[in-house]
Amino acid sequence: MTNIDIKLYRGYGNQNNLVVFGHVVEKYPHGENQYTHKGFKYARTIIKLFSVKTIANITVCLKVGNSKFYTQTENDGYFRFSVTLPHSIPPGWSQYQVEVQGKFGKEDFLIARQEEFFIPYTSSFGIISDIDDTFLISHSRKSFKKLFLLLSKNVQSRKPFQDVVQHYQLLSFASHDRPQTDHNIFFYVSSSEWNLYDMIVNFAKLNGLPKAILKLKKIKSGLDDFISTGSGSHDHKLKKIFNIIQFYPDLQFILLGDDSQKDPDIYQRVCTNFPQNIKAVYIRRTRKYRKKSVIQLMENIRQNGVETCYFDHSSKAIQHSLALGIVFSSPAQSTDS
């Protein structure tokens, strides 16, 4: 049995185009149960994720309906398809399939995996959120504490901020016409690496956060890299957000982040370039006091005609969303109406 495997991620599309991506690797540690282990067994799962070996220069086949598309993996095993859809696909979640076929040593193999992609509704909003210290308590400013949490606390032990799930659920119902669940497209864009994809997906599912497309940082393949997880330049986040907004020029976006790293600066640059595409910017305060630099950045954003909220508790962000008319009622009330 071959050791080759495909790790797929949720993709996204519009009326004409589809974007999906993944990695070709050896022995990917699949299984949701791995993220509920405790103690050393859980730490071993995280270490295995950062020890995964990627496979370069291998042909990958994407199947959508009766159409096939081909590409090659990059040096780090990553592949990305940006293709024209062969036919109209209704809004919401749909499936795609990726195959890898060839010879590994003396053995022939064919590996196929399926994953989902989302096409927004015409009345949708787009929501782009950071992860660490925006909805997942991570202590990003304290490298040792962040690593300790990552290794010692499984997804059942990690916690979201109070009321953040309610805010995100409310945003999932935001609409230009009749609210409905899973109506909006969510992107979780982070400086965490692709190695942590399943951990983040499982955390979001366990806590009731909206289903999202993740855009993460280049995969790491060694314990030396693990020590510096989430650090380094955050320019990739700006590039990814630019790409998302350009892909959906007719959508208005809501941006959520925190003041622990570079989110306010990144979001100001986004609003300067796409002021008509941004409905509001939410920044969580992670320190005892509001940062003067962040206050100024938020003022710069307001000058571009974008609403802002620099908050310490998600209840205040919810009040702001209600006052602004982004959301109108709780998910339970919307379901009953």
Phi, psi and omega per residue, in radians:
M1 nan 2.288 -3.077
T2 -1.239 2.649 3.085
N3 -1.524 -0.117 -3.078
I4 -1.258 2.442 3.118
D5 -2.526 2.848 3.102
I6 -2.056 2.261 3.014
K7 -1.891 1.966 -3.123
L8 -1.760 2.708 3.103
Y9 -2.190 2.727 3.094
R10 -1.038 2.403 -3.141
G11 -1.932 -3.029 -3.100
Y12 -2.632 2.704 -3.106
G13 -2.557 2.961 2.940
N14 -2.174 -2.796 -3.083
Q15 -1.176 -0.357 -3.053
N16 -2.088 -0.483 -2.940
N17 -2.262 2.718 3.127
L18 -2.283 2.386 3.077
V19 -2.161 2.084 3.063
V20 -2.370 2.751 -3.015
F21 -2.753 2.878 -3.130
G22 -3.116 -2.949 3.087
H23 -2.300 2.573 2.923
V24 -1.803 2.186 -2.976
V25 -2.414 3.080 2.982
E26 -1.856 2.290 2.987
K27 0.891 1.037 3.096
Y28 -1.231 2.305 -3.105
P29 -1.357 1.503 3.132
H30 -1.357 2.853 2.996
G31 2.038 2.069 -3.136
E32 -1.097 -0.524 -3.077
N33 -1.099 -0.393 3.137
Q34 -1.114 -0.441 -3.066
Y35 -1.574 0.035 3.041
T36 -1.949 0.005 3.016
H37 -1.043 2.802 3.123
K38 -2.125 2.778 3.033
G39 1.069 -2.366 -3.047
F40 -1.104 -0.601 -3.125
K41 -1.084 -0.667 3.110
Y42 -1.247 -0.756 3.103
A43 -1.011 -0.663 3.126
R44 -1.134 -0.633 3.082
T45 -1.062 -0.823 -3.140
I46 -1.103 -0.740 3.132
I47 -1.111 -0.700 3.084
K48 -1.059 -0.678 3.138
L49 -1.114 -0.594 3.138
F50 -1.564 0.065 3.070
S51 -1.950 0.118 -3.067
V52 -1.120 2.450 3.131
K53 -1.748 2.244 -3.129
T54 -1.686 2.799 -3.081
I55 -2.129 2.091 -3.095
A56 -1.603 2.762 2.947
N57 0.968 0.767 3.070
I58 -2.047 2.489 -3.081
T59 -1.347 2.336 -3.114
V60 -2.130 2.400 -3.117
C61 -2.027 2.206 3.049
L62 -1.766 2.299 3.086
K63 -2.032 2.139 3.045
V64 -2.264 1.940 -3.027
G65 1.094 -2.229 3.112
N66 -1.684 0.083 -3.101
S67 -1.689 2.573 3.096
K68 -2.178 2.503 3.099
F69 -2.355 2.618 -3.058
Y70 -2.252 2.580 3.010
T71 -2.684 3.079 3.121
Q72 -2.018 2.552 3.044
T73 -1.248 2.606 3.102
E74 -1.423 -3.068 -3.082
N75 -1.049 -0.492 -3.141
D76 -1.733 0.328 3.107
G77 1.398 -0.021 -3.092
Y78 -1.374 2.486 2.999
F79 -2.382 2.676 -3.128
R80 -2.537 2.271 3.037
F81 -1.887 2.290 2.940
S82 -2.230 1.756 -2.938
V83 -2.249 2.764 3.036
T84 -1.394 2.260 -3.130
L85 -1.136 2.347 -3.093
P86 -1.260 -0.326 -3.139
H87 -2.782 2.917 -3.135
S88 -1.190 2.350 3.123
I89 -2.129 2.293 -3.082
P90 -1.157 2.718 3.103
P91 -1.039 2.728 -3.134
G92 1.886 -2.851 -3.087
W93 -1.550 2.346 3.052
S94 -2.355 2.916 -3.099
Q95 -1.823 2.629 2.949
Y96 -2.311 2.866 -3.124
Q97 -2.290 2.471 3.069
V98 -2.193 2.402 3.127
E99 -2.187 2.576 2.982
V100 -2.245 2.217 -3.091
Q101 -2.331 2.456 3.117
G102 2.924 -2.628 -3.115
K103 -2.215 2.276 3.105
F104 -2.073 1.824 -2.974
G105 1.191 -2.120 3.113
K106 -1.738 0.065 -2.985
E107 -1.848 2.292 2.986
D108 -1.412 2.549 -3.128
F109 -2.551 2.725 2.994
L110 -2.490 1.996 -3.138
I111 -1.995 2.313 3.103
A112 -2.302 2.365 3.083
R113 -2.326 2.650 3.083
Q114 -2.094 2.609 3.078
E115 -2.643 3.111 -3.060
E116 -1.917 2.769 2.950
F117 -2.396 2.761 -3.045
F118 -2.099 2.368 3.004
I119 -2.033 2.161 -3.075
P120 -1.220 2.766 2.989
Y121 -1.404 2.805 -3.091
T122 -1.152 -0.443 -3.126
S123 -1.704 0.262 -3.049
S124 -1.320 2.791 2.779
F125 -1.827 2.777 2.948
G126 -1.878 2.365 3.119
I127 -2.061 2.167 3.109
I128 -2.038 2.115 -3.077
S129 -2.269 2.451 2.875
D130 -1.225 3.005 -3.112
I131 -1.972 -1.199 -3.041
D132 -1.116 2.134 3.127
D133 1.148 0.185 2.946
T134 -1.791 -0.920 2.951
F135 -2.141 -0.363 3.121
L136 -1.871 2.091 3.128
I137 -1.142 2.048 -2.988
S138 -2.327 -0.333 -3.091
H139 0.996 0.918 -3.047
S140 -1.069 -0.493 -3.106
R141 -1.287 -0.276 -3.091
K142 -2.018 1.695 -2.970
S143 -1.007 -0.784 -3.099
F144 -1.137 -0.759 -3.130
K145 -1.141 -0.665 3.112
K146 -1.103 -0.776 3.122
L147 -1.134 -0.682 3.118
F148 -1.070 -0.784 3.105
L149 -1.058 -0.765 -3.082
L150 -1.074 -0.672 -3.084
L151 -1.515 -0.482 -2.966
S152 -1.836 -0.360 -3.056
K153 -1.975 2.039 3.109
N154 -1.340 3.135 -3.034
V155 -1.139 -0.429 3.100
Q156 -1.336 -0.396 -3.126
S157 -1.620 -0.458 3.119
R158 -1.243 2.612 -3.024
K159 -2.209 2.509 2.935
P160 -1.479 2.873 3.051
F161 -1.181 2.657 3.141
Q162 -1.037 2.326 3.083
D163 1.251 -0.031 -3.113
V164 -1.201 -0.622 3.125
V165 -1.117 -0.737 3.114
Q166 -1.057 -0.739 3.137
H167 -1.083 -0.782 -3.116
Y168 -1.199 -0.620 3.078
Q169 -1.150 -0.693 3.053
L170 -1.065 -0.756 -3.139
L171 -1.144 -0.494 3.122
S172 -1.181 -0.338 3.108
F173 -1.700 -0.137 -3.129
A174 -1.036 2.383 -3.050
S175 -2.783 2.723 3.052
H176 -1.427 -0.192 3.036
D177 -2.372 -2.118 -3.069
R178 -1.382 2.147 3.123
P179 -1.139 2.494 3.012
Q180 -2.693 2.650 -3.057
T181 -1.125 2.647 -3.137
D182 0.981 0.494 -3.059
H183 -1.387 -0.610 -3.013
N184 -1.752 2.718 3.122
I185 -1.651 2.210 3.140
F186 -1.900 2.368 2.980
F187 -2.113 2.228 2.980
Y188 -1.798 1.907 -3.037
V189 -1.956 2.129 -2.953
S190 -2.524 2.805 3.001
S191 -1.527 0.041 2.939
S192 -1.183 2.685 -3.059
E193 -1.523 2.848 3.108
W194 -1.018 -0.401 3.112
N195 -0.973 -0.507 -3.037
L196 -1.695 0.187 -3.074
Y197 -0.944 -0.938 -3.073
D198 -1.136 -0.630 3.099
M199 -1.077 -0.773 -3.128
I200 -1.179 -0.750 3.134
V201 -1.068 -0.757 3.139
N202 -1.178 -0.674 3.084
F203 -1.085 -0.801 -3.131
A204 -1.081 -0.780 -3.133
K205 -1.105 -0.792 -3.092
L206 -1.088 -0.590 -3.055
N207 -1.721 0.041 3.073
G208 1.401 0.331 3.057
L209 -1.295 2.607 -3.119
P210 -1.032 2.527 3.078
K211 -1.108 2.329 -2.981
A212 -2.435 2.817 2.912
I213 -1.560 2.300 3.134
L214 -1.758 2.450 3.041
K215 -2.217 1.843 -3.010
L216 -2.025 -3.074 -3.052
K217 -1.616 2.828 -3.072
K218 -0.829 2.359 -3.097
I219 -1.079 2.567 3.110
K220 -1.978 2.615 -3.009
S221 -2.350 0.791 3.110
G222 -3.102 2.719 -3.099
L223 -1.198 -0.484 3.072
D224 -1.084 -0.718 3.094
D225 -1.166 -0.596 -3.094
F226 -1.036 -0.653 -3.102
I227 -1.033 -0.550 -3.090
S228 -1.789 0.384 -3.098
T229 -0.985 2.362 3.101
G230 1.380 -0.024 -3.098
S231 -1.702 -3.066 3.114
G232 1.547 -2.900 -3.088
S233 -1.156 2.542 3.079
H234 -1.885 0.256 -3.117
D235 -1.085 -0.494 3.139
H236 -1.076 -0.549 3.133
K237 -1.146 -0.743 3.110
L238 -1.075 -0.788 3.141
K239 -1.089 -0.751 -3.131
K240 -1.138 -0.717 3.127
I241 -1.158 -0.738 3.051
F242 -0.970 -0.811 -3.113
N243 -1.080 -0.713 -3.140
I244 -1.103 -0.835 -3.094
I245 -1.152 -0.683 3.106
Q246 -1.169 -0.515 3.123
F247 -1.270 -0.487 -3.136
Y248 -2.149 1.183 -3.059
P249 -1.130 -0.329 -3.107
D250 -1.650 -0.066 3.132
L251 -1.607 2.568 2.898
Q252 -1.695 2.468 -3.046
F253 -2.020 2.613 2.994
I254 -2.005 2.203 -3.070
L255 -1.880 2.327 3.120
L256 -2.243 2.340 3.137
G257 -2.731 -2.800 3.139
D258 -2.540 3.001 -3.056
D259 -1.728 0.262 -3.097
S260 -1.339 -0.451 -3.114
Q261 -2.354 -1.978 -2.959
K262 -1.994 0.135 -3.060
D263 -0.969 -0.809 -3.118
P264 -1.040 -0.723 3.125
D265 -1.156 -0.765 3.128
I266 -1.074 -0.784 -3.097
Y267 -1.204 -0.571 3.055
Q268 -1.096 -0.732 3.124
R269 -1.150 -0.637 3.073
V270 -1.103 -0.815 -3.098
C271 -1.180 -0.542 3.083
T272 -1.158 -0.645 -3.102
N273 -1.513 -0.511 -3.067
F274 -2.328 0.972 -3.045
P275 -1.068 -0.566 -3.105
Q276 -1.339 -0.258 -3.083
N277 -1.667 -0.105 -3.054
I278 -1.960 2.123 3.128
K279 -1.444 -0.782 -3.077
A280 -2.802 2.713 3.090
V281 -2.179 2.232 3.114
Y282 -2.029 2.215 3.111
I283 -2.177 2.144 3.095
R284 -1.421 2.349 3.046
R285 -1.458 2.140 -3.107
T286 -1.840 -0.127 3.117
R287 -1.851 3.056 -3.136
K288 -1.172 -0.626 -3.085
Y289 -2.109 2.685 3.069
R290 -1.173 2.382 -3.130
K291 -1.419 2.298 -3.136
K292 -1.068 -0.664 -3.121
S293 -1.132 -0.632 3.134
V294 -1.261 -0.682 3.074
I295 -0.996 -0.739 3.136
Q296 -1.188 -0.719 3.106
L297 -1.089 -0.703 3.112
M298 -1.137 -0.635 3.063
E299 -1.143 -0.696 3.077
N300 -1.058 -0.688 3.125
I301 -1.139 -0.736 3.128
R302 -1.075 -0.596 3.130
Q303 -1.159 -0.307 3.037
N304 -1.537 0.114 3.106
G305 1.452 0.341 -3.117
V306 -1.879 2.337 3.098
E307 -1.236 2.547 -3.121
T308 -2.360 2.719 3.056
C309 -2.582 2.013 3.091
Y310 -1.849 1.826 -2.887
F311 -2.179 2.731 3.076
D312 -1.777 -0.437 3.111
H313 -2.312 2.502 -3.089
S314 -1.101 -0.395 3.077
S315 -1.034 -0.603 3.115
K316 -1.254 -0.628 3.074
A317 -1.141 -0.674 3.096
I318 -1.096 -0.810 3.118
Q319 -1.025 -0.706 3.124
H320 -1.122 -0.769 -3.141
S321 -1.104 -0.666 3.098
L322 -1.172 -0.792 -3.125
A323 -1.120 -0.602 -3.113
L324 -1.364 -0.286 -3.115
G325 1.462 0.241 3.053
I326 -1.203 -0.715 3.062
V327 -2.177 2.699 -3.022
F328 -2.131 -0.397 -3.089
S329 -2.800 3.040 3.116
S330 -1.319 2.760 3.073
P331 -0.940 -0.698 -3.133
A332 -1.110 -0.740 3.111
Q333 -1.145 -0.670 -3.140
S334 -1.152 -0.649 -3.135
T335 -1.150 -0.648 -3.078
D336 -1.378 -0.333 -3.042
S337 -1.315 nan nan
